[in-house]
Amino acid sequence: MTAAKHDGAPRAPRGTLYLVPAPLDFGCDTQAPLGDVLPEATLRAAARLEHWICENAKTARAYLKRVNDLYPIARPIQELQIRELPRAVHKKGDHQAGSFDAKPLLGAALQGHDIGLVSEAGMPAVADPGSSVVRAAHDLGLAVVPLTGPVSLLLALAASGLNGQNFAFVGYLPQDAAERTARIRALEALSRKTGQTQLFIETPYRNAALMDALCAGLQPDTRLSVSSGLTLASGRTRSACVRDWRQPPRSGAPDNATPAVFAIGA
Amino acid sequence: MTAAKHDGAPRAPRGTLYLVPAPLDFGCDTQAPLGDVLPEATLRAAARLEHWICENAKTARAYLKRVNDLYPIARPIQELQIRELPRAVHKKGDHQAGSFDAKPLLGAALQGHDIGLVSEAGMPAVADPGSSVVRAAHDLGLAVVPLTGPVSLLLALAASGLNGQNFAFVGYLPQDAAERTARIRALEALSRKTGQTQLFIETPYRNAALMDALCAGLQPDTRLSVSSGLTLASGRTRSACVRDWRQPPRSGAPDNATPAVFAIGA
């Protein structure tokens, strides 16, 4: 909690907004032991917080049950205050959702309670909803504290061997095949011109279609790295030139059920 | 260890390259407890590995001493094999260092030993040297496993409230004042055009000069987020419009001794 003062007038202590990472195994067949991917300080904070803002309340409760197996949570799960982000934010992202004002979600912090923000997997507000809540917290003068945990994009970037000193994450590629190929070629051209690694993701059931489009659309010398199942025992990263990816069997390509991160460096 | 076979011929099992994150407190006055920022699986891997490739052997040994306080390391530190990346890679980065071939550094893995790659702070090969080692590992057919730990860029991005679904990290800005201002304005224009958050870093003793340049060069409505001392008790993030940053005292600006991450969203 912070006890900030403004304008010289005393004010009740305000809560802090904690950004609480979740494991990356959401929707996967197997789970990573929580202690493998979350430091003790993150687990203790998750166990202590009684107010939550999340993408999906059911997933948040399942996560807190796993936390409770390691560190007893402060109250029974049904007594926690768990509030969901609106559907428009899920669907379009915080920055395309127009004028969504997240301040009302932060009411508990104005009454002195710390709040946790959690998404379904990984770091909230990174390739996931939540940034509107963080922005609102800053605008209300709340302290914002990000806690350490797994971030699939950065694990994938490190494991790719591609340029980690200049990189971009561009989200999802277009679904339309012609538009997708045009985008792939534009990202490759940008990478060639600037040296900037380009990272993107896809809904798992479209992994194979994306791999086909990448193998067909990229130049043979461009390096393509694909990480899937990060933090799981089955996790793997293959980083190779497109020329090599084109050789069957396409070893290292993700199946259509596992989240993957794609990176190219031309 | 992986026991891959090529060409049908049996081959000795090969070691895996583990990417081992380090805490972010390198060069800081205070240290974060290691268990606050590194999950148990990362600490156990660091304790187990006997072969290391690092940015700086002295820093790597200091890190392993801290690990040893929590999990006894496999051998006395002086018996570990610790090899440094060449200076050219430190200075220019893996992707500007020309034809540096990191394969000879990975000899132990060809003999079946797992190897750890570690940098001075955070995730190796992300805003830090090491990607040439990762690339060489892939080219040798070694498995590459990134372990979870703190990544200052992503903690800063999450805490900024800026767009986390489209972002870029561009490294350091130019030192020359006129070039730096031109670069700041180009990044702001890019962010305005594409919605892409632009992240960059600076050597701590230039923090104040960079803050001056940002406050002078950016538009009043552009949001500027500055995170310093991430993962430390003194850590803080301020995310506000440039108009507000211009008001003295410049609350939330980093001092000239603490690593900071800067992010803008126009």
Interface residues (C-beta under 8 A of the other chain):
Chain A: L19 P33 G35 D36 V37 L38 P39 E40 A41 G93 D94 H95 M123 P124 A125 V126 A127 D128 G130 S131 S132 V133 V134 R135 A136 A137 H138 A143 V144 V145 P146 T148 G149 P150 V151 L153 L154 L155 A156 L157 A158 A159 S160 G161 L162 N163 G164 Q165 N166 F167 A168 F169 V170 G171 G195 Q196 R223 L230 T231 G235 R236 T237 R238 S239 A240
Chain B: L19 P33 G35 D36 V37 L38 P39 E40 A41 G93 D94 H95 M123 P124 A125 V126 A127 D128 G130 S131 S132 V133 V134 R135 A136 A137 H138 A143 V144 V145 P146 T148 G149 P150 V151 L153 L154 L155 A156 L157 A158 A159 S160 G161 L162 N163 G164 Q165 N166 F167 A168 F169 V170 G171 G195 Q196 R223 S225 L230 T231 G235 R236 T237 R238 S239 A240
